Structures are given as C-alpha cells and as structure tokens.
Amino acid sequence: MEVAGNAAGLDLGKRTYEMCLISKDNKIIRTGGKTDFSGLEKLCTKLSKDDVVAMEACNLAFRIERLLREKVGCRVIILNPGRLAIIFMSTRKTDKEDSLKLAKYIKSHEEDEMPIVTPPSDEEWARRKLLSEYRSLKSLRTKEINRLHAIFEHNGYTQFTRKDMCVPKNREEILTLLKGYEKEEAERLAERLTLLEKQVDFLYKKINEETEKDDKVQKLMTVPGIGPITALSYVAYIGDVSRFENAHQISNFIGFVPKVDRSCTINRLGHITKQGNSLLRSLLVQAAWSCVRSKNGAALKDKY
C-alpha cells in the first residue's frame, strides 16, 4: 500500500497506547501515551494529514478514528483482530511489537487484501448504544423476574409462573402471601423491577421515534416477522449496504454462513461462524421463527 506520509501502527490498551511510525525511508519512530482526553490530544499532534494509521477493532478504536478523522484528517484503517491472529503469532508479543507489526502490515499489503472493519457513522453509533442499553435492561429485568419467581417456589407457591411476575398488578397481589425476610426481599425486587420497566418503556419509545424518521427502517418493517427493534438493529449494524456485492456477503458479515473444511475430496460444513453482531443475529433468528408462524408469511414462508 502506497503511503504519502508515515505508516503508523497503533496498539491500544485500556489506559495507554503504543505507536510505531515507519517513514518513507523505513526509519522507525516509537512513541506512546495515555488514552485519556489530554493523551489523545497529544496523539493528534504526532500525526499529519498524509499519514495512514492502523488499529485493531474495539470501542476505543472507533472513538479514536473519529477524533483523528476530524482533527488530523489522516486515513485510519481499523482491522478485524479475528483475521489477524496469524500475524501476531510470535514468541515475542508486546504492545511495542504489535504496533510495529501493524505498521509493517499496512505498508506491505494492498487495502483490498486487508480485513477492514468499516467504522459506524455518528447516527449508527448512537443507535447501537440505544439498542445495547435496551438489551441490557431487558436482560436485567429477566434476571430479577427469575429471582422473584424462585422466592415463591422456595416458599411452596409453585402455582405461579414467571409470566405472573411480569405484570406489576399481579406482583402486588401475590406479594402479600409471603412473610418475614422473604417478603422484604421480594418487595425490594418488585421495586427494582418497577424502575427497570419504566426505563425499558422509555427506551422503547426512543426506538420507535428512530424508526418513524427513517424510511429504510419503515420498509424493513413491512417484512413479516420484522418489528421496530429488529429493523433498527439491522440498519444500525449493517450500515451502507452498497459496500456489499451480494446477499451472501451480508450473511457472512452477520455470521450466518457455515464454517467450511475442504481438503481433497473432503467437504465438511460446520456450525455457523458467529463472527458478526450477536444481538442482530439473535433478532433475525426470532424474526425468522415469527415469519414461519405468521399467517401473513406468504412467499417467504413458502420458500423457507
């Protein structure tokens, strides 16, 4: 890959980074710093517009990519670490060595040969955070409902199901059956559940607001089995579909394609790769089951 300025490899830690710069005359310059606000401001002064920076994909990498793009204007390449493992199989594995290998990698490979991760836009990033928080709160609510149900089971009230714990009115009525410490614990659980449910409802309204102002999301929701959360997740995590040549590439990106083991006459297809986003993959599986069970599945239901 031709680089007008320096080829920079950036290895990121939780609090610090190591950077290796390789100039056009192959001179190696090493530097480092902190990943706090002041440290990243200093990082911007160490780079120029003609430099090309390579990093492994992580949440911090996406934040630094936006910062360098806006303040420095240099080219930033984010690489998929899962497909770079063979490069870093070395007896000498340090942050400094990793940054050097990243810099050498972008100098010796063409861009179309690299496992590049496309950074999300600001809108996609905001939607991903919204969906991630919604999923986290839903998971917490499920755990609290399971705990509440376990308290009733341990006290002999086996006639109640987890669904009975989901409705606030039902919870108020059956809490009176408990006594002593179990009643106090159940009341605290019920209070946490009430707060979680308010926050979940608030986030769900925000998700609906996002779906209403996006035509692409609205079109996706016309497919049987696709609701606002699945549609918004698809748009947020897939992004610009023009970067994919066909539907098979999107399946590979999500992680729905099987692992392949081919050698001579042997051709084995294993489990799916699961390399994509787990939230989007689980939502699409649920959507597929909804389509199968729906009376309005039509052609999709008949085909699949």
N, C-alpha and C positions, 0 to 999 in steps of 0.2 A: 504494500500500500504506500503510495507516494504521500509524504507529509511535508508541507511547506516549512513548518517550524519544527518544534521538538515533538517526539513521540513520548507521551507520559503514561506511565503505569501507576495507578492509584490503588493501594491496598488499604481498605477501611477497617478500623476496629470500632469498638463502642465509644471510646473517648479520644483515640488518636488515629492518625493516618500516616502511612509511609508512601512517599512518591519518588519515582525514578524517572528522570528525564534523559532521553537519548537524542542528542543533537544530530544534524545532518552529516557531520563529520564523525559520527559514532562516539562522541565524547559522552560519558555517563556522569550525570549530576544527581546526587541523592539529597533528599530533604524530607522533612516530616513536620508534624504539628498536631494541634488538638482539633477535634471536630465540633467544638462549641462555636458560638457566633463570631467571636474575635479570631479564632483559629481559621475559620473558613474565609473570613475577610482577608487574612494574610495569604491564604492559598490563592485567592484571586489575583493578588499582586505578583505571584510567582509564575503566572501563565500569561501567554499572549494570544492574540486572536488567531494566529496561524498554527497554534499547537493542536494536537489531537490527543485526547485523554481517554484511557480505557479503564473501566471498573467492572467488578463483578456485581451482579444484580442483588440489591437489597433495598429496604426502605430508605436508608441514608443515601444510597447511590442516586435514587430518583430525586431526592431533595437537592443534592449537590449538582446534579445535571441541570436542574432548573436555574440554580444560582450561577453556575459557570456560563450557561447559555445567555442569561440576562446581563450579567456584569462583565464578562470577559468576551463572549461571542465566539468562543472556540468550539471545535467539534468534539462532542462527548459520545463515546461508544460504550454502551452497557452490555455486558456479555453474560450469557447463561452459564452459571458455575457448574451446573449438572453436566454440561457438554464440554467442560474444560478440565475435567478431573485428570485426564491422562497427561495434560501439560504439566500439572503440578505434582505428579508422582516422582518425588525426588527424595533422596536421603537427607538433603539439606532444605528444610522447609521453614522459612522465617518470613516475616512481613516484608523485609527488605528484598529478599529473593523473589517473593511473589510479585512485588511491584516491578522488579526488573523483567520478570518473565512476561508480564502483561505488556510492558513497553516493547519488548522484542517481538511479541506476538503480533501487534498491530503493524509493526514495520515489515514483517516477513509474510503477512497474509493479505490477500485481497479482501475487500469488505464483503463481497458476496460469499466468501468462504467462512466468515465468522458467524458464530451463533449469537446474533444480536437480539437483544430484548428491546422492543420499542417502548420508550417511556410514555406514560399516560399524559394526556392533556390535563390542564387545571380542572376542567369540568369533570373529566373521567376520574381524576384523583379524588375530588370532593364526593362524587357518587360512590366510589369504592369505600371511602371512610364511613359514609352514611350506611351503606349495606353491611359493612363489617360490624358496626356498633349495633345495628338491628339484630344481626345474627347472634352476637354475643349476649345481648339482653334476653333474647328468646331462649338461648341455652341456659342462662342463669335461672329463668323462670321455670323451665322444665325441671331443673335440679331441685329447686325449692318445693315444687309440687310433689316430686318423688319423696322428699324428706317428710313433708306433711302427711302424705299417704302412709309412709312407713310408721309414723307415730300412731295413727289409728289402727293399723294392722297389729302392732305390738301390744295394743291395749284391747285387742279382741274384736274390734269393729271391722270385720272383714267384708261386710256387705257393701262398703263404699269403694268406688273405683277412682282412678286418677282423674277421670272426667268430672267427677263430683267436686274435686278440689279446684277445678279450673274456674268455676263460677263464683264470684265474690259472695252472692246471696247464699249459696249452698254452704260456703265455708263458715259464714256467720252462724248458720243454723246448727251445723254439726259440731262446732267448737264447744258448745255448751255440754256435750256428752263427756268431755274429758275432765279430769280432776288433777289437782296437785301441780307438780312441776311440769308434767306433760302438757297441761292446759296452757301454762305460761309460755312454754317453748313453742307450742302451736300458734299462740296469739302473735308472738314475735315473727314467726314465719309468715303468718297471714298479713302482717303489716308490711313486711318486705315484698310480698307478692303484690300487694296493692300499689306500692310505689313503682315496682318494675312494670306492672301492667299499664300504669299511666305513661311511663317513659316509652314503652313499646308502642302504645297508641299514638303518641306524639311523633315518633319516628316514622310510623306507617303513614301518617298524614303528609309528612315531608316527602316520602317516597311517592305518594300519589300526586303531589304537586310537581315533582320532577317528571313523572310520566305524562302528565297533561300538557306540558310545554314542549314535548319532543315528539315529532311526527314519526320518527323511526321506532320509538318505543310503542306508540299507538298502533303502528302497523303490525308489530310483533304480537301484540295482544289480540289480534284478530285470529291468530292460530289457536285451535282448540287445545286447552291444557296450559296455555301461557297466560299468567297473570302479571300484575304490575311489578312484583319483586323479581320474577324470572326475566321479564322483558328488560327491566332496567339493569339487571346484573349482566345480561348478555351484551347490551350496548356499552356498559361501563368497562367490561373486561376484554371484549373483542376489539373495541375501538373502530378504527377505519378499516372496513372490510376490503377496500381496494388493495391493501398490501398483501392479500391472499390471492393466489391464482385460481383456486378451486375450493369446493366444499371439503375435500379430503384434507387440505392443509389446515382448515379451521378445526376439523376433528382432531388432527394431530396436535394443534395448539392447545386445545382443551384437555387432551389426554385420553380421548376415547378410542384411539387406534390400538390394536393388539401389539404386544412385543413379538418380534419376528426372529426365529432361529433357523437360518438356512445354511446348509453345508452339503454340497454334492447333491445327492438325491433326497436328503432330509429337508423337510419344510414344516416347521412347527410354529403354530400361532399360540402365544401365551395369553396371560391376562392383559387388560388394558394398561397403558403406560402410567396413567395418573400423573402426568407431568404438568398439567395445567392447573387452573384455579379450582380448588376443591369445592368451594361454595357454588360456583357456576355449574360444575359437573353434577353435583347432587340435585340442584334445582332442575336441570334438564332431564335427569332421570325421573324425578317426580312428575314433571310435565308430560313425559312420555307415557307414564302409567295413567295419568289423568286423561290423556288423549285416547288411550286404549279403552278406558272405562266410559268415556263420554259417548252419548248418543249422537253428538254432532261431529264425531271424528272424521266422517266422510272418507275422502280419498286417502288421507294419512293413516286412518285406522285400518282401512282395507289393505294398504301396502305393507304396513309394519306390524 
